[in-house]
Amino acid sequence: MITRSLPIRNSPDRQTDLPLFRPVKIGNILSVDRLVSILSDGRWHTAKELKVHGFRDRELRLLKRESKKTDNPIFSYPGSPGYKLFDFVTEEEFPQCVSLKNQAEEMLDDYRHYQCLHHRRYETRGGSIR
């Protein structure tokens, strides 16, 4: 009988299944449909309100991204009052999502800064950059 040892929980050899790299599952599509049905009243719904329906914060962010592939995209941005179907977003509400663009620009600026620091570190040591 051949046996193999499994990695110990929380050991450095164990690869975690991060949501970022997980394939989209049918369950996510069904959850998007469920979330869309809740948001179909046209109001803003906070993450706290949506927890009553069994949605976790991270799951809501994932479902918001998944909803872009559907006919009912979900609208939310940093500092927004919550989640709302895009079909119900008013002309006054839309410009407020500029925080998404600002956040993305700040994150890209951080990346460029780190990249320069990394480059300088390896350039001065004579090492190769990957």
Backbone atoms as SQL, in Angstrom:
CREATE TABLE atoms (id INTEGER PRIMARY KEY, chain TEXT, resi INTEGER, resn TEXT, atom TEXT, x REAL, y REAL, z REAL);
INSERT INTO atoms VALUES
  (1, 'A', 1, 'MET', 'N', 0.834, -1.172, 0.000),
  (2, 'A', 1, 'MET', 'CA', 0.000, 0.000, 0.000),
  (3, 'A', 1, 'MET', 'C', 0.890, 1.250, 0.000),
  (4, 'A', 2, 'ILE', 'N', 0.612, 2.162, -0.917),
  (5, 'A', 2, 'ILE', 'CA', 1.380, 3.400, -0.994),
  (6, 'A', 2, 'ILE', 'C', 0.583, 4.490, -0.305),
  (7, 'A', 3, 'THR', 'N', 1.248, 5.174, 0.576),
  (8, 'A', 3, 'THR', 'CA', 0.599, 6.307, 1.251),
  (9, 'A', 3, 'THR', 'C', 1.438, 7.535, 1.007),
  (10, 'A', 4, 'ARG', 'N', 0.814, 8.650, 1.097),
  (11, 'A', 4, 'ARG', 'CA', 1.574, 9.899, 0.982),
  (12, 'A', 4, 'ARG', 'C', 1.167, 10.810, 2.121),
  (13, 'A', 5, 'SER', 'N', 2.126, 11.538, 2.568),
  (14, 'A', 5, 'SER', 'CA', 1.818, 12.430, 3.682),
  (15, 'A', 5, 'SER', 'C', 1.241, 13.728, 3.135),
  (16, 'A', 6, 'LEU', 'N', 0.284, 14.229, 3.833),
  (17, 'A', 6, 'LEU', 'CA', -0.325, 15.503, 3.454),
  (18, 'A', 6, 'LEU', 'C', 0.387, 16.621, 4.203),
  (19, 'A', 7, 'PRO', 'N', 0.470, 17.801, 3.612),
  (20, 'A', 7, 'PRO', 'CA', 1.111, 18.907, 4.306),
  (21, 'A', 7, 'PRO', 'C', 0.377, 19.231, 5.609),
  (22, 'A', 8, 'ILE', 'N', 1.149, 19.589, 6.595),
  (23, 'A', 8, 'ILE', 'CA', 0.573, 19.954, 7.883),
  (24, 'A', 8, 'ILE', 'C', -0.147, 21.285, 7.737),
  (25, 'A', 9, 'ARG', 'N', -1.278, 21.391, 8.390),
  (26, 'A', 9, 'ARG', 'CA', -2.069, 22.620, 8.331),
  (27, 'A', 9, 'ARG', 'C', -1.213, 23.807, 8.742),
  (28, 'A', 10, 'ASN', 'N', -1.293, 24.879, 7.969),
  (29, 'A', 10, 'ASN', 'CA', -0.552, 26.128, 8.207),
  (30, 'A', 10, 'ASN', 'C', 0.954, 25.966, 8.106),
  (31, 'A', 11, 'SER', 'N', 1.427, 24.901, 7.465),
  (32, 'A', 11, 'SER', 'CA', 2.865, 24.759, 7.257),
  (33, 'A', 11, 'SER', 'C', 3.253, 25.553, 6.017),
  (34, 'A', 12, 'PRO', 'N', 4.526, 25.948, 5.924),
  (35, 'A', 12, 'PRO', 'CA', 4.947, 26.722, 4.747),
  (36, 'A', 12, 'PRO', 'C', 4.834, 25.933, 3.446),
  (37, 'A', 13, 'ASP', 'N', 4.782, 24.588, 3.540),
  (38, 'A', 13, 'ASP', 'CA', 4.677, 23.766, 2.338),
  (39, 'A', 13, 'ASP', 'C', 3.259, 23.700, 1.794),
  (40, 'A', 14, 'ARG', 'N', 2.313, 24.104, 2.595),
  (41, 'A', 14, 'ARG', 'CA', 0.907, 24.006, 2.191),
  (42, 'A', 14, 'ARG', 'C', 0.523, 25.238, 1.380),
  (43, 'A', 15, 'GLN', 'N', 0.007, 25.031, 0.211),
  (44, 'A', 15, 'GLN', 'CA', -0.423, 26.138, -0.629),
  (45, 'A', 15, 'GLN', 'C', -1.876, 26.445, -0.330),
  (46, 'A', 16, 'THR', 'N', -2.151, 27.690, 0.001),
  (47, 'A', 16, 'THR', 'CA', -3.530, 28.051, 0.314),
  (48, 'A', 16, 'THR', 'C', -4.291, 28.335, -0.960),
  (49, 'A', 17, 'ASP', 'N', -5.574, 28.094, -0.911),
  (50, 'A', 17, 'ASP', 'CA', -6.444, 28.312, -2.055),
  (51, 'A', 17, 'ASP', 'C', -7.008, 29.727, -1.953),
  (52, 'A', 18, 'LEU', 'N', -6.275, 30.681, -2.486),
  (53, 'A', 18, 'LEU', 'CA', -6.697, 32.074, -2.397),
  (54, 'A', 18, 'LEU', 'C', -7.835, 32.349, -3.364),
  (55, 'A', 19, 'PRO', 'N', -8.817, 33.180, -2.941),
  (56, 'A', 19, 'PRO', 'CA', -9.951, 33.472, -3.821),
  (57, 'A', 19, 'PRO', 'C', -9.520, 34.120, -5.127),
  (58, 'A', 20, 'LEU', 'N', -8.405, 34.830, -5.097),
  (59, 'A', 20, 'LEU', 'CA', -7.913, 35.515, -6.281),
  (60, 'A', 20, 'LEU', 'C', -7.625, 34.533, -7.419),
  (61, 'A', 21, 'PHE', 'N', -7.185, 33.319, -7.064),
  (62, 'A', 21, 'PHE', 'CA', -6.771, 32.370, -8.073),
  (63, 'A', 21, 'PHE', 'C', -7.764, 31.239, -8.292),
  (64, 'A', 22, 'ARG', 'N', -8.861, 31.249, -7.582),
  (65, 'A', 22, 'ARG', 'CA', -9.858, 30.193, -7.753),
  (66, 'A', 22, 'ARG', 'C', -10.632, 30.400, -9.043),
  (67, 'A', 23, 'PRO', 'N', -10.945, 29.308, -9.736),
  (68, 'A', 23, 'PRO', 'CA', -11.795, 29.452, -10.926),
  (69, 'A', 23, 'PRO', 'C', -13.216, 29.823, -10.502),
  (70, 'A', 24, 'VAL', 'N', -13.918, 30.475, -11.406),
  (71, 'A', 24, 'VAL', 'CA', -15.307, 30.835, -11.128),
  (72, 'A', 24, 'VAL', 'C', -16.130, 29.557, -11.075),
  (73, 'A', 25, 'LYS', 'N', -16.960, 29.448, -10.068),
  (74, 'A', 25, 'LYS', 'CA', -17.778, 28.252, -9.899),
  (75, 'A', 25, 'LYS', 'C', -19.234, 28.603, -10.160),
  (76, 'A', 26, 'ILE', 'N', -19.994, 27.594, -10.527),
  (77, 'A', 26, 'ILE', 'CA', -21.425, 27.779, -10.765),
  (78, 'A', 26, 'ILE', 'C', -22.093, 28.370, -9.535),
  (79, 'A', 27, 'GLY', 'N', -21.657, 27.986, -8.347),
  (80, 'A', 27, 'GLY', 'CA', -22.224, 28.522, -7.110),
  (81, 'A', 27, 'GLY', 'C', -22.121, 30.033, -7.050),
  (82, 'A', 28, 'ASN', 'N', -21.019, 30.583, -7.600),
  (83, 'A', 28, 'ASN', 'CA', -20.860, 32.038, -7.612),
  (84, 'A', 28, 'ASN', 'C', -21.919, 32.697, -8.490),
  (85, 'A', 29, 'ILE', 'N', -22.204, 32.085, -9.629),
  (86, 'A', 29, 'ILE', 'CA', -23.218, 32.630, -10.536),
  (87, 'A', 29, 'ILE', 'C', -24.586, 32.600, -9.850),
  (88, 'A', 30, 'LEU', 'N', -24.870, 31.501, -9.171),
  (89, 'A', 30, 'LEU', 'CA', -26.151, 31.418, -8.456),
  (90, 'A', 30, 'LEU', 'C', -26.206, 32.451, -7.341),
  (91, 'A', 31, 'SER', 'N', -25.083, 32.675, -6.664),
  (92, 'A', 31, 'SER', 'CA', -25.035, 33.683, -5.605),
  (93, 'A', 31, 'SER', 'C', -25.212, 35.084, -6.176),
  (94, 'A', 32, 'VAL', 'N', -24.641, 35.327, -7.369),
  (95, 'A', 32, 'VAL', 'CA', -24.833, 36.638, -8.013),
  (96, 'A', 32, 'VAL', 'C', -26.317, 36.839, -8.279),
  (97, 'A', 33, 'ASP', 'N', -26.975, 35.811, -8.798),
  (98, 'A', 33, 'ASP', 'CA', -28.415, 35.916, -9.069),
  (99, 'A', 33, 'ASP', 'C', -29.193, 36.207, -7.787),
  (100, 'A', 34, 'ARG', 'N', -28.804, 35.542, -6.697),
  (101, 'A', 34, 'ARG', 'CA', -29.480, 35.760, -5.417),
  (102, 'A', 34, 'ARG', 'C', -29.266, 37.196, -4.931),
  (103, 'A', 35, 'LEU', 'N', -28.023, 37.678, -5.043),
  (104, 'A', 35, 'LEU', 'CA', -27.717, 39.045, -4.633),
  (105, 'A', 35, 'LEU', 'C', -28.461, 40.057, -5.508),
  (106, 'A', 36, 'VAL', 'N', -28.499, 39.807, -6.800),
  (107, 'A', 36, 'VAL', 'CA', -29.224, 40.697, -7.725),
  (108, 'A', 36, 'VAL', 'C', -30.698, 40.761, -7.343),
  (109, 'A', 37, 'SER', 'N', -31.288, 39.636, -6.974),
  (110, 'A', 37, 'SER', 'CA', -32.710, 39.657, -6.598),
  (111, 'A', 37, 'SER', 'C', -32.934, 40.497, -5.341),
  (112, 'A', 38, 'ILE', 'N', -31.981, 40.487, -4.422),
  (113, 'A', 38, 'ILE', 'CA', -32.103, 41.306, -3.208),
  (114, 'A', 38, 'ILE', 'C', -31.963, 42.788, -3.550),
  (115, 'A', 39, 'LEU', 'N', -31.042, 43.096, -4.463),
  (116, 'A', 39, 'LEU', 'CA', -30.786, 44.495, -4.838),
  (117, 'A', 39, 'LEU', 'C', -31.805, 45.047, -5.837),
  (118, 'A', 40, 'SER', 'N', -32.695, 44.215, -6.305),
  (119, 'A', 40, 'SER', 'CA', -33.645, 44.652, -7.344),
  (120, 'A', 40, 'SER', 'C', -34.670, 45.663, -6.853),
  (121, 'A', 41, 'ASP', 'N', -34.635, 46.004, -5.563),
  (122, 'A', 41, 'ASP', 'CA', -35.549, 47.038, -5.066),
  (123, 'A', 41, 'ASP', 'C', -35.033, 48.452, -5.369),
  (124, 'A', 42, 'GLY', 'N', -33.802, 48.542, -5.916),
  (125, 'A', 42, 'GLY', 'CA', -33.271, 49.839, -6.333),
  (126, 'A', 42, 'GLY', 'C', -32.604, 50.641, -5.233),
  (127, 'A', 43, 'ARG', 'N', -32.579, 50.131, -4.010),
  (128, 'A', 43, 'ARG', 'CA', -31.967, 50.862, -2.900),
  (129, 'A', 43, 'ARG', 'C', -30.505, 50.445, -2.713),
  (130, 'A', 44, 'TRP', 'N', -29.776, 51.256, -1.932),
  (131, 'A', 44, 'TRP', 'CA', -28.445, 50.886, -1.481),
  (132, 'A', 44, 'TRP', 'C', -28.609, 49.881, -0.342),
  (133, 'A', 45, 'HIS', 'N', -27.771, 48.853, -0.345),
  (134, 'A', 45, 'HIS', 'CA', -27.773, 47.862, 0.738),
  (135, 'A', 45, 'HIS', 'C', -26.358, 47.764, 1.287),
  (136, 'A', 46, 'THR', 'N', -26.210, 47.952, 2.585),
  (137, 'A', 46, 'THR', 'CA', -24.888, 47.864, 3.206),
  (138, 'A', 46, 'THR', 'C', -24.470, 46.402, 3.336),
  (139, 'A', 47, 'ALA', 'N', -23.173, 46.195, 3.515),
  (140, 'A', 47, 'ALA', 'CA', -22.657, 44.839, 3.729),
  (141, 'A', 47, 'ALA', 'C', -23.276, 44.250, 4.995),
  (142, 'A', 48, 'LYS', 'N', -23.492, 45.088, 5.982),
  (143, 'A', 48, 'LYS', 'CA', -24.103, 44.622, 7.235),
  (144, 'A', 48, 'LYS', 'C', -25.515, 44.091, 6.982),
  (145, 'A', 49, 'GLU', 'N', -26.283, 44.823, 6.183),
  (146, 'A', 49, 'GLU', 'CA', -27.634, 44.363, 5.831),
  (147, 'A', 49, 'GLU', 'C', -27.589, 43.034, 5.074),
  (148, 'A', 50, 'LEU', 'N', -26.620, 42.914, 4.170),
  (149, 'A', 50, 'LEU', 'CA', -26.540, 41.728, 3.326),
  (150, 'A', 50, 'LEU', 'C', -26.019, 40.505, 4.081),
  (151, 'A', 51, 'LYS', 'N', -25.376, 40.730, 5.230),
  (152, 'A', 51, 'LYS', 'CA', -24.942, 39.600, 6.067),
  (153, 'A', 51, 'LYS', 'C', -26.139, 38.802, 6.558),
  (154, 'A', 52, 'VAL', 'N', -27.264, 39.480, 6.745),
  (155, 'A', 52, 'VAL', 'CA', -28.491, 38.801, 7.170),
  (156, 'A', 52, 'VAL', 'C', -28.875, 37.726, 6.155),
  (157, 'A', 53, 'HIS', 'N', -28.533, 37.961, 4.899),
  (158, 'A', 53, 'HIS', 'CA', -28.851, 37.011, 3.823),
  (159, 'A', 53, 'HIS', 'C', -27.737, 35.978, 3.631),
  (160, 'A', 54, 'GLY', 'N', -26.721, 36.024, 4.496),
  (161, 'A', 54, 'GLY', 'CA', -25.642, 35.039, 4.441),
  (162, 'A', 54, 'GLY', 'C', -24.431, 35.437, 3.621),
  (163, 'A', 55, 'PHE', 'N', -24.343, 36.673, 3.171),
  (164, 'A', 55, 'PHE', 'CA', -23.193, 37.128, 2.386),
  (165, 'A', 55, 'PHE', 'C', -22.111, 37.690, 3.308),
  (166, 'A', 56, 'ARG', 'N', -20.867, 37.270, 3.094),
  (167, 'A', 56, 'ARG', 'CA', -19.724, 37.810, 3.825),
  (168, 'A', 56, 'ARG', 'C', -19.117, 38.953, 3.006),
  (169, 'A', 57, 'ASP', 'N', -18.345, 39.817, 3.664),
  (170, 'A', 57, 'ASP', 'CA', -17.740, 40.973, 2.993),
  (171, 'A', 57, 'ASP', 'C', -16.927, 40.574, 1.766),
  (172, 'A', 58, 'ARG', 'N', -16.024, 39.632, 1.928),
  (173, 'A', 58, 'ARG', 'CA', -15.164, 39.205, 0.819),
  (174, 'A', 58, 'ARG', 'C', -15.996, 38.615, -0.316),
  (175, 'A', 59, 'GLU', 'N', -17.015, 37.856, 0.053),
  (176, 'A', 59, 'GLU', 'CA', -17.892, 37.245, -0.951),
  (177, 'A', 59, 'GLU', 'C', -18.635, 38.331, -1.736),
  (178, 'A', 60, 'LEU', 'N', -19.067, 39.381, -1.051),
  (179, 'A', 60, 'LEU', 'CA', -19.767, 40.476, -1.734),
  (180, 'A', 60, 'LEU', 'C', -18.868, 41.131, -2.772),
  (181, 'A', 61, 'ARG', 'N', -17.604, 41.352, -2.409),
  (182, 'A', 61, 'ARG', 'CA', -16.671, 41.963, -3.369),
  (183, 'A', 61, 'ARG', 'C', -16.453, 41.049, -4.572),
  (184, 'A', 62, 'LEU', 'N', -16.345, 39.758, -4.311),
  (185, 'A', 62, 'LEU', 'CA', -16.178, 38.788, -5.398),
  (186, 'A', 62, 'LEU', 'C', -17.410, 38.758, -6.300),
  (187, 'A', 63, 'LEU', 'N', -18.589, 38.754, -5.693),
  (188, 'A', 63, 'LEU', 'CA', -19.828, 38.706, -6.471),
  (189, 'A', 63, 'LEU', 'C', -20.030, 39.989, -7.273),
  (190, 'A', 64, 'LYS', 'N', -19.599, 41.109, -6.708),
  (191, 'A', 64, 'LYS', 'CA', -19.682, 42.373, -7.451),
  (192, 'A', 64, 'LYS', 'C', -18.851, 42.266, -8.726),
  (193, 'A', 65, 'ARG', 'N', -17.660, 41.690, -8.612),
  (194, 'A', 65, 'ARG', 'CA', -16.807, 41.514, -9.795),
  (195, 'A', 65, 'ARG', 'C', -17.438, 40.531, -10.784),
  (196, 'A', 66, 'GLU', 'N', -17.990, 39.446, -10.273),
  (197, 'A', 66, 'GLU', 'CA', -18.621, 38.440, -11.137),
  (198, 'A', 66, 'GLU', 'C', -19.834, 39.022, -11.867),
  (199, 'A', 67, 'SER', 'N', -20.504, 39.971, -11.223),
  (200, 'A', 67, 'SER', 'CA', -21.722, 40.534, -11.817),
  (201, 'A', 67, 'SER', 'C', -21.437, 41.324, -13.089),
  (202, 'A', 68, 'LYS', 'N', -20.179, 41.715, -13.302),
  (203, 'A', 68, 'LYS', 'CA', -19.834, 42.444, -14.528),
  (204, 'A', 68, 'LYS', 'C', -20.083, 41.602, -15.768),
  (205, 'A', 69, 'LYS', 'N', -20.097, 40.277, -15.587),
  (206, 'A', 69, 'LYS', 'CA', -20.294, 39.360, -16.715),
  (207, 'A', 69, 'LYS', 'C', -21.770, 39.090, -16.975),
  (208, 'A', 70, 'THR', 'N', -22.637, 39.722, -16.203),
  (209, 'A', 70, 'THR', 'CA', -24.073, 39.472, -16.331),
  (210, 'A', 70, 'THR', 'C', -24.778, 40.706, -16.891),
  (211, 'A', 71, 'ASP', 'N', -26.085, 40.586, -17.052),
  (212, 'A', 71, 'ASP', 'CA', -26.891, 41.719, -17.510),
  (213, 'A', 71, 'ASP', 'C', -27.231, 42.673, -16.368),
  (214, 'A', 72, 'ASN', 'N', -26.859, 42.307, -15.134),
  (215, 'A', 72, 'ASN', 'CA', -27.192, 43.114, -13.960),
  (216, 'A', 72, 'ASN', 'C', -25.949, 43.429, -13.134),
  (217, 'A', 73, 'PRO', 'N', -25.061, 44.296, -13.641),
  (218, 'A', 73, 'PRO', 'CA', -23.863, 44.605, -12.863),
  (219, 'A', 73, 'PRO', 'C', -24.208, 45.316, -11.552),
  (220, 'A', 74, 'ILE', 'N', -23.416, 44.997, -10.535),
  (221, 'A', 74, 'ILE', 'CA', -23.618, 45.591, -9.212),
  (222, 'A', 74, 'ILE', 'C', -22.638, 46.744, -9.048),
  (223, 'A', 75, 'PHE', 'N', -23.133, 47.858, -8.557),
  (224, 'A', 75, 'PHE', 'CA', -22.381, 49.102, -8.407),
  (225, 'A', 75, 'PHE', 'C', -21.954, 49.258, -6.951),
  (226, 'A', 76, 'SER', 'N', -20.671, 49.470, -6.737),
  (227, 'A', 76, 'SER', 'CA', -20.129, 49.732, -5.410),
  (228, 'A', 76, 'SER', 'C', -18.718, 50.271, -5.599),
  (229, 'A', 77, 'TYR', 'N', -18.243, 51.079, -4.685),
  (230, 'A', 77, 'TYR', 'CA', -16.910, 51.678, -4.793),
  (231, 'A', 77, 'TYR', 'C', -16.446, 52.044, -3.383),
  (232, 'A', 78, 'PRO', 'N', -15.151, 52.295, -3.191),
  (233, 'A', 78, 'PRO', 'CA', -14.670, 52.670, -1.859),
  (234, 'A', 78, 'PRO', 'C', -15.398, 53.914, -1.351),
  (235, 'A', 79, 'GLY', 'N', -15.979, 53.812, -0.184),
  (236, 'A', 79, 'GLY', 'CA', -16.714, 54.933, 0.403),
  (237, 'A', 79, 'GLY', 'C', -18.173, 55.003, -0.005),
  (238, 'A', 80, 'SER', 'N', -18.634, 54.048, -0.815),
  (239, 'A', 80, 'SER', 'CA', -20.040, 54.075, -1.239),
  (240, 'A', 80, 'SER', 'C', -20.942, 53.669, -0.073),
  (241, 'A', 81, 'PRO', 'N', -22.223, 53.991, -0.190),
  (242, 'A', 81, 'PRO', 'CA', -23.165, 53.602, 0.867),
  (243, 'A', 81, 'PRO', 'C', -23.418, 52.094, 0.917),
  (244, 'A', 82, 'GLY', 'N', -22.884, 51.337, -0.021),
  (245, 'A', 82, 'GLY', 'CA', -23.098, 49.895, -0.032),
  (246, 'A', 82, 'GLY', 'C', -23.090, 49.338, -1.444),
  (247, 'A', 83, 'TYR', 'N', -24.070, 48.515, -1.730),
  (248, 'A', 83, 'TYR', 'CA', -24.205, 47.851, -3.030),
  (249, 'A', 83, 'TYR', 'C', -25.563, 48.191, -3.619),
  (250, 'A', 84, 'LYS', 'N', -25.567, 48.379, -4.958),
  (251, 'A', 84, 'LYS', 'CA', -26.791, 48.756, -5.661),
  (252, 'A', 84, 'LYS', 'C', -26.676, 48.245, -7.091),
  (253, 'A', 85, 'LEU', 'N', -27.780, 47.868, -7.686),
  (254, 'A', 85, 'LEU', 'CA', -27.743, 47.479, -9.093),
  (255, 'A', 85, 'LEU', 'C', -27.447, 48.711, -9.952),
  (256, 'A', 86, 'PHE', 'N', -26.581, 48.535, -10.948),
  (257, 'A', 86, 'PHE', 'CA', -26.184, 49.663, -11.783),
  (258, 'A', 86, 'PHE', 'C', -27.381, 50.300, -12.495),
  (259, 'A', 87, 'ASP', 'N', -28.380, 49.511, -12.829),
  (260, 'A', 87, 'ASP', 'CA', -29.569, 50.041, -13.511),
  (261, 'A', 87, 'ASP', 'C', -30.273, 51.120, -12.695),
  (262, 'A', 88, 'PHE', 'N', -30.086, 51.130, -11.390),
  (263, 'A', 88, 'PHE', 'CA', -30.762, 52.100, -10.524),
  (264, 'A', 88, 'PHE', 'C', -29.863, 53.268, -10.105),
  (265, 'A', 89, 'VAL', 'N', -28.627, 53.307, -10.605),
  (266, 'A', 89, 'VAL', 'CA', -27.705, 54.386, -10.245),
  (267, 'A', 89, 'VAL', 'C', -28.152, 55.679, -10.924),
  (268, 'A', 90, 'THR', 'N', -28.218, 56.752, -10.153),
  (269, 'A', 90, 'THR', 'CA', -28.666, 58.048, -10.684),
  (270, 'A', 90, 'THR', 'C', -27.487, 58.821, -11.270),
  (271, 'A', 91, 'GLU', 'N', -27.801, 59.843, -12.019),
  (272, 'A', 91, 'GLU', 'CA', -26.765, 60.716, -12.587),
  (273, 'A', 91, 'GLU', 'C', -25.946, 61.385, -11.483),
  (274, 'A', 92, 'GLU', 'N', -26.561, 61.662, -10.359),
  (275, 'A', 92, 'GLU', 'CA', -25.862, 62.299, -9.238),
  (276, 'A', 92, 'GLU', 'C', -24.934, 61.306, -8.531),
  (277, 'A', 93, 'GLU', 'N', -25.312, 60.033, -8.504),
  (278, 'A', 93, 'GLU', 'CA', -24.520, 59.023, -7.799),
  (279, 'A', 93, 'GLU', 'C', -23.288, 58.575, -8.586),
  (280, 'A', 94, 'PHE', 'N', -23.409, 58.520, -9.902),
  (281, 'A', 94, 'PHE', 'CA', -22.330, 57.949, -10.703),
  (282, 'A', 94, 'PHE', 'C', -20.980, 58.655, -10.521),
  (283, 'A', 95, 'PRO', 'N', -20.898, 59.985, -10.580),
  (284, 'A', 95, 'PRO', 'CA', -19.586, 60.636, -10.469),
  (285, 'A', 95, 'PRO', 'C', -18.864, 60.347, -9.144),
  (286, 'A', 96, 'GLN', 'N', -19.590, 59.908, -8.139),
  (287, 'A', 96, 'GLN', 'CA', -18.961, 59.633, -6.845),
  (288, 'A', 96, 'GLN', 'C', -18.019, 58.430, -6.903),
  (289, 'A', 97, 'CYS', 'N', -18.136, 57.605, -7.924),
  (290, 'A', 97, 'CYS', 'CA', -17.274, 56.416, -8.015),
  (291, 'A', 97, 'CYS', 'C', -15.873, 56.763, -8.511),
  (292, 'A', 98, 'VAL', 'N', -15.567, 58.054, -8.647),
  (293, 'A', 98, 'VAL', 'CA', -14.220, 58.467, -9.053),
  (294, 'A', 98, 'VAL', 'C', -13.189, 57.950, -8.047),
  (295, 'A', 99, 'SER', 'N', -13.628, 57.602, -6.841),
  (296, 'A', 99, 'SER', 'CA', -12.699, 57.061, -5.842),
  (297, 'A', 99, 'SER', 'C', -12.057, 55.760, -6.332),
  (298, 'A', 100, 'LEU', 'N', -12.752, 55.016, -7.195),
  (299, 'A', 100, 'LEU', 'CA', -12.167, 53.800, -7.781),
  (300, 'A', 100, 'LEU', 'C', -10.927, 54.152, -8.601),
  (301, 'A', 101, 'LYS', 'N', -11.059, 55.176, -9.426),
  (302, 'A', 101, 'LYS', 'CA', -9.952, 55.609, -10.277),
  (303, 'A', 101, 'LYS', 'C', -8.810, 56.128, -9.414),
  (304, 'A', 102, 'ASN', 'N', -9.138, 56.943, -8.408),
  (305, 'A', 102, 'ASN', 'CA', -8.104, 57.486, -7.530),
  (306, 'A', 102, 'ASN', 'C', -7.366, 56.377, -6.785),
  (307, 'A', 103, 'GLN', 'N', -8.113, 55.398, -6.292),
  (308, 'A', 103, 'GLN', 'CA', -7.505, 54.286, -5.578),
  (309, 'A', 103, 'GLN', 'C', -6.582, 53.482, -6.498),
  (310, 'A', 104, 'ALA', 'N', -7.023, 53.241, -7.717),
  (311, 'A', 104, 'ALA', 'CA', -6.207, 52.487, -8.678),
  (312, 'A', 104, 'ALA', 'C', -4.917, 53.246, -8.998),
  (313, 'A', 105, 'GLU', 'N', -5.010, 54.556, -9.179),
  (314, 'A', 105, 'GLU', 'CA', -3.823, 55.356, -9.478),
  (315, 'A', 105, 'GLU', 'C', -2.847, 55.335, -8.303),
  (316, 'A', 106, 'GLU', 'N', -3.363, 55.425, -7.078),
  (317, 'A', 106, 'GLU', 'CA', -2.500, 55.363, -5.895),
  (318, 'A', 106, 'GLU', 'C', -1.815, 54.007, -5.782),
  (319, 'A', 107, 'MET', 'N', -2.545, 52.951, -6.070),
  (320, 'A', 107, 'MET', 'CA', -1.961, 51.611, -5.995),
  (321, 'A', 107, 'MET', 'C', -0.887, 51.423, -7.064),
  (322, 'A', 108, 'LEU', 'N', -1.120, 51.933, -8.271),
  (323, 'A', 108, 'LEU', 'CA', -0.105, 51.858, -9.325),
  (324, 'A', 108, 'LEU', 'C', 1.127, 52.674, -8.954),
  (325, 'A', 109, 'ASP', 'N', 0.914, 53.826, -8.328),
  (326, 'A', 109, 'ASP', 'CA', 2.030, 54.646, -7.875),
  (327, 'A', 109, 'ASP', 'C', 2.848, 53.893, -6.825),
  (328, 'A', 110, 'ASP', 'N', 2.174, 53.231, -5.894),
  (329, 'A', 110, 'ASP', 'CA', 2.874, 52.418, -4.884),
  (330, 'A', 110, 'ASP', 'C', 3.692, 51.330, -5.563),
  (331, 'A', 111, 'TYR', 'N', 3.097, 50.646, -6.538),
  (332, 'A', 111, 'TYR', 'CA', 3.796, 49.574, -7.245),
  (333, 'A', 111, 'TYR', 'C', 5.048, 50.109, -7.933),
  (334, 'A', 112, 'ARG', 'N', 4.925, 51.225, -8.623),
  (335, 'A', 112, 'ARG', 'CA', 6.082, 51.802, -9.315),
  (336, 'A', 112, 'ARG', 'C', 7.199, 52.134, -8.320),
  (337, 'A', 113, 'HIS', 'N', 6.811, 52.673, -7.168),
  (338, 'A', 113, 'HIS', 'CA', 7.791, 53.015, -6.127),
  (339, 'A', 113, 'HIS', 'C', 8.520, 51.759, -5.651),
  (340, 'A', 114, 'TYR', 'N', 7.771, 50.700, -5.345),
  (341, 'A', 114, 'TYR', 'CA', 8.372, 49.446, -4.881),
  (342, 'A', 114, 'TYR', 'C', 9.252, 48.828, -5.961),
  (343, 'A', 115, 'GLN', 'N', 8.799, 48.930, -7.200),
  (344, 'A', 115, 'GLN', 'CA', 9.564, 48.380, -8.309),
  (345, 'A', 115, 'GLN', 'C', 10.913, 49.096, -8.427),
  (346, 'A', 116, 'CYS', 'N', 10.922, 50.420, -8.283),
  (347, 'A', 116, 'CYS', 'CA', 12.173, 51.188, -8.340),
  (348, 'A', 116, 'CYS', 'C', 13.097, 50.799, -7.196),
  (349, 'A', 117, 'LEU', 'N', 12.534, 50.680, -5.986),
  (350, 'A', 117, 'LEU', 'CA', 13.346, 50.270, -4.838),
  (351, 'A', 117, 'LEU', 'C', 13.961, 48.894, -5.068),
  (352, 'A', 118, 'HIS', 'N', 13.158, 47.976, -5.580),
  (353, 'A', 118, 'HIS', 'CA', 13.637, 46.623, -5.850),
  (354, 'A', 118, 'HIS', 'C', 14.740, 46.650, -6.902),
  (355, 'A', 119, 'HIS', 'N', 14.522, 47.417, -7.937),
  (356, 'A', 119, 'HIS', 'CA', 15.496, 47.508, -9.018),
  (357, 'A', 119, 'HIS', 'C', 16.825, 48.057, -8.484),
  (358, 'A', 120, 'ARG', 'N', 16.759, 49.138, -7.684),
  (359, 'A', 120, 'ARG', 'CA', 17.979, 49.732, -7.127),
  (360, 'A', 120, 'ARG', 'C', 18.709, 48.745, -6.223),
  (361, 'A', 121, 'ARG', 'N', 17.963, 47.993, -5.435),
  (362, 'A', 121, 'ARG', 'CA', 18.575, 47.037, -4.514),
  (363, 'A', 121, 'ARG', 'C', 19.387, 45.995, -5.277),
  (364, 'A', 122, 'TYR', 'N', 18.819, 45.427, -6.318),
  (365, 'A', 122, 'TYR', 'CA', 19.504, 44.371, -7.050),
  (366, 'A', 122, 'TYR', 'C', 20.539, 44.916, -8.026),
  (367, 'A', 123, 'GLU', 'N', 20.351, 46.126, -8.489),
  (368, 'A', 123, 'GLU', 'CA', 21.326, 46.730, -9.393),
  (369, 'A', 123, 'GLU', 'C', 22.611, 47.025, -8.646),
  (370, 'A', 124, 'THR', 'N', 22.512, 47.531, -7.420),
  (371, 'A', 124, 'THR', 'CA', 23.706, 47.877, -6.643),
  (372, 'A', 124, 'THR', 'C', 24.424, 46.643, -6.113),
  (373, 'A', 125, 'ARG', 'N', 23.730, 45.541, -5.979),
  (374, 'A', 125, 'ARG', 'CA', 24.355, 44.298, -5.510),
  (375, 'A', 125, 'ARG', 'C', 24.891, 43.448, -6.646),
  (376, 'A', 126, 'GLY', 'N', 24.613, 43.875, -7.851),
  (377, 'A', 126, 'GLY', 'CA', 25.086, 43.112, -9.005),
  (378, 'A', 126, 'GLY', 'C', 24.278, 41.848, -9.274),
  (379, 'A', 127, 'GLY', 'N', 23.143, 41.744, -8.631),
  (380, 'A', 127, 'GLY', 'CA', 22.295, 40.572, -8.827),
  (381, 'A', 127, 'GLY', 'C', 21.413, 40.731, -10.036),
  (382, 'A', 128, 'SER', 'N', 20.788, 39.659, -10.387),
  (383, 'A', 128, 'SER', 'CA', 19.859, 39.730, -11.524),
  (384, 'A', 128, 'SER', 'C', 18.469, 40.050, -11.022),
  (385, 'A', 129, 'ILE', 'N', 17.700, 40.701, -11.860),
  (386, 'A', 129, 'ILE', 'CA', 16.331, 41.061, -11.538),
  (387, 'A', 129, 'ILE', 'C', 15.407, 40.097, -12.250),
  (388, 'A', 130, 'ARG', 'N', 14.429, 39.591, -11.514),
  (389, 'A', 130, 'ARG', 'CA', 13.488, 38.673, -12.134),
  (390, 'A', 130, 'ARG', 'C', 12.249, 39.408, -12.536);
